[in-house]
Amino acid sequence: MRPVRFLLQPLLELFHRLRALTMPEMKAALGTEVDVTVFRKLSSLPYQTSYSHRGAFYTLKSIPGFDADGLWCCRGAWFSRHGTLRDTVVALVGAAPAGYLVDELESVLHVPLKDPLRQLVQAGRLHRQDFQGLYLYMAQERTRRQQQWAARQAQGQSADSQEQEFRALRVLFYSLLDEQQRRLYAGLESFKQGHGGDREMARALGLEKETVARGRRELVTGKVQPNRVRRAGGGRPRAEKKHLAS
């Protein structure tokens, strides 16, 4: 009877070449059309599934090079040292110095998390608390949760102070510009902010919304006059010299 390792050789070679495989790829390597056959072969190997793509990717546990968060990406699929998505979320939230907001955690794990987070809270595995109108997810253990909450509040105070300082510096910088430069600067900042940027910059700099929009349009179209403050014809009309009748 052939040894199991020999029967699995095509699959092992494919794993070491691609590092992460899908079920159709494993079926092709083993020459079968049946999922059960693949799982029977895999049962003799230390393997794990991806937490992304609904677990559609497989790898051998000896292959991943996990990062500091215990995560590894291959062929667009994400794997975790902690195993499942829920177990990974619990581990990362518990280790976070100031907990996690949803968007912060999603940027780390690269998958939508609102439903898993809600389920983990309902199951008593995570705690959540309102923070400035958003849910902050923290460890369930009380002492750890209190530490995370204190750290998050300190972060918020620091961020508020930095934001206030930035706004003051922006106004100072803006006051040093000429008319065209002010308009273009406001347009640039509006473009960076995206939707609603014209209104926000008009409010922040005391401009008309249309002035901001005009500056943005001039930048986008390249219609900028480098050596002119006002458009030709702008400003007061020249005074005509009057000659006394002799």
C-alpha positions in Angstrom: 0.0 0.0 0.0 1.3 3.5 -0.9 2.3 5.7 2.0 -0.1 8.6 2.7 2.7 11.1 2.1 3.2 9.8 -1.4 -0.5 10.1 -2.2 -0.5 13.7 -0.9 2.7 14.7 -2.8 0.9 16.6 -5.6 -1.1 18.5 -3.0 1.9 19.3 -0.9 3.9 20.5 -3.9 1.0 22.8 -4.8 0.8 24.2 -1.3 4.5 25.0 -1.3 4.2 26.6 -4.7 1.1 28.8 -4.2 1.1 28.8 -0.3 -2.7 29.1 -0.2 -5.2 27.0 -2.1 -8.9 26.9 -2.9 -11.0 23.8 -2.8 -11.2 23.5 -6.7 -7.4 23.7 -6.8 -7.0 21.0 -4.2 -9.5 18.8 -6.0 -7.5 19.2 -9.2 -4.3 18.3 -7.5 -5.8 15.1 -5.9 -7.7 14.1 -9.0 -11.2 14.1 -7.4 -14.5 15.9 -7.7 -15.6 15.2 -4.1 -15.1 17.6 -1.2 -15.2 14.8 1.4 -12.2 13.2 -0.3 -10.2 16.4 0.0 -11.1 16.8 3.7 -10.1 13.2 4.3 -6.7 13.9 2.8 -6.3 17.2 4.7 -7.1 15.6 8.0 -3.6 14.1 8.0 -2.1 17.6 7.6 -1.9 20.5 10.0 -3.9 23.1 8.0 -6.0 26.2 8.6 -8.5 28.2 6.7 -8.7 31.9 5.9 -10.8 34.2 8.1 -11.6 36.2 5.0 -13.4 35.0 1.8 -15.7 32.9 4.1 -12.9 30.5 4.8 -12.5 29.6 1.1 -8.6 29.5 1.2 -6.5 26.9 2.9 -2.9 26.8 3.9 -0.6 24.5 5.9 0.3 25.8 9.4 4.0 25.7 8.7 3.7 28.1 5.8 2.4 31.5 7.1 4.8 34.2 8.2 2.5 36.1 10.7 3.0 39.7 11.4 3.0 41.4 14.9 -0.8 41.2 15.0 -0.7 37.5 14.1 -2.0 38.1 10.6 -0.8 36.9 7.2 -2.1 37.6 3.7 -1.6 35.4 0.6 -3.3 35.7 -2.7 -5.6 38.3 -1.3 -6.9 36.0 1.5 -6.2 36.7 5.2 -5.2 34.2 7.8 -4.8 34.5 11.6 -2.6 32.9 14.1 -5.7 33.1 16.4 -7.8 31.0 14.0 -11.3 32.1 13.3 -12.4 35.7 12.7 -14.2 36.0 16.0 -11.3 34.6 18.0 -9.0 37.0 16.2 -11.2 40.0 16.9 -11.4 39.0 20.6 -7.6 38.7 20.8 -6.8 41.9 19.0 -9.4 44.0 21.0 -8.1 42.6 24.2 -4.5 43.5 23.3 -5.3 47.0 22.1 -4.0 49.7 24.5 -7.1 51.8 23.9 -9.6 49.3 22.5 -10.8 49.7 18.9 -13.4 51.6 17.0 -15.0 49.7 14.1 -13.2 51.5 11.3 -9.9 51.1 13.1 -10.3 47.4 13.5 -11.5 46.9 10.0 -8.4 48.7 8.7 -6.3 46.1 10.5 -8.3 43.0 9.6 -9.4 44.1 6.1 -13.0 42.6 6.4 -16.4 44.0 7.5 -16.8 43.6 11.2 -20.1 45.2 12.3 -22.0 41.9 12.5 -19.2 39.8 14.2 -18.6 42.6 16.7 -22.4 42.8 17.6 -22.5 39.0 18.0 -19.4 39.0 20.2 -20.9 41.6 22.5 -24.2 39.7 22.6 -22.2 36.5 23.5 -20.4 38.4 26.3 -17.0 38.1 24.8 -16.5 41.8 24.2 -17.7 45.0 25.9 -18.7 48.1 24.0 -19.3 51.7 25.1 -20.3 54.9 23.4 -17.3 57.2 22.7 -18.0 60.5 21.0 -21.0 59.1 19.2 -19.2 55.9 18.1 -19.0 52.4 19.7 -15.7 51.6 21.3 -15.0 47.9 21.6 -12.9 46.8 24.7 -12.0 43.7 26.6 -14.7 42.0 28.6 -12.5 41.7 31.7 -13.3 44.8 33.9 -9.8 45.9 34.9 -8.5 45.7 31.3 -11.6 47.5 30.1 -11.0 50.3 32.5 -7.4 50.7 31.4 -8.5 50.8 27.7 -11.2 53.4 28.4 -8.8 55.7 30.3 -6.2 55.4 27.4 -8.9 56.2 24.8 -10.1 59.3 26.7 -6.5 60.5 26.9 -6.1 60.0 23.1 -9.3 62.0 22.5 -8.1 64.9 24.6 -4.7 64.9 22.8 -6.4 64.8 19.4 -8.7 67.7 20.3 -5.7 69.8 21.3 -3.8 69.0 18.1 -6.9 69.8 16.0 -7.3 73.2 17.7 -3.7 74.0 17.2 -3.9 73.0 13.5 -6.9 75.2 12.9 -5.1 78.2 14.5 -2.1 77.6 12.3 -4.2 77.2 9.2 -5.9 80.6 9.8 -2.5 82.2 10.4 -1.1 80.8 7.2 -4.2 81.8 5.3 -3.8 85.4 6.5 -0.4 85.6 4.8 -1.7 84.8 1.3 -2.9 87.2 -1.3 -6.5 87.0 -2.8 -5.8 84.4 -5.5 -3.7 82.3 -3.2 -6.4 82.2 -0.5 -8.9 81.1 -3.0 -6.7 78.4 -4.4 -5.6 77.2 -1.0 -9.3 76.9 0.1 -10.0 75.0 -3.1 -7.2 72.6 -2.5 -8.3 71.9 1.1 -11.8 71.4 -0.1 -10.7 68.9 -2.8 -8.8 66.9 -0.2 -11.9 66.7 2.0 -14.2 65.5 -0.8 -17.9 65.7 -0.4 -19.0 68.7 1.6 -15.5 70.2 1.5 -16.6 73.5 -0.1 -19.0 74.1 2.8 -16.5 73.1 5.5 -13.7 75.3 4.1 -16.1 78.3 3.6 -17.1 78.0 7.3 -13.5 77.5 8.5 -12.0 80.4 6.6 -14.9 82.8 6.5 -15.4 82.6 2.7 -18.3 82.3 0.4 -19.0 78.7 -0.7 -18.8 79.8 -4.3 -15.3 81.3 -3.7 -14.0 78.0 -2.5 -15.7 76.1 -5.4 -14.1 78.6 -7.8 -10.7 78.0 -6.4 -11.1 74.3 -6.6 -12.3 74.5 -10.3 -9.3 76.7 -11.1 -6.9 74.1 -9.7 -8.6 71.2 -11.4 -8.7 72.9 -14.8 -5.3 74.5 -14.5 -6.7 77.9 -15.0 -4.3 79.6 -12.6 -2.6 82.9 -13.2 0.8 82.7 -11.5 1.7 86.4 -11.5 -1.7 88.0 -10.9 -3.6 88.5 -7.7 -6.9 89.5 -9.3 -8.3 88.7 -12.7 -7.7 91.1 -15.5 -10.2 93.9 -15.1 -10.6 93.3 -11.4 -10.3 95.9 -8.7 -11.3 99.6 -8.9 -11.3 101.3 -12.3 -8.4 103.7 -12.9 -9.2 107.3 -12.2 -9.2 109.5 -15.3 -7.2 112.6 -15.2 -9.4 115.7 -15.5 -8.1 118.8 -17.2 -9.5 122.2 -16.3 -11.0 124.0 -19.2 -8.8 127.0 -20.1 
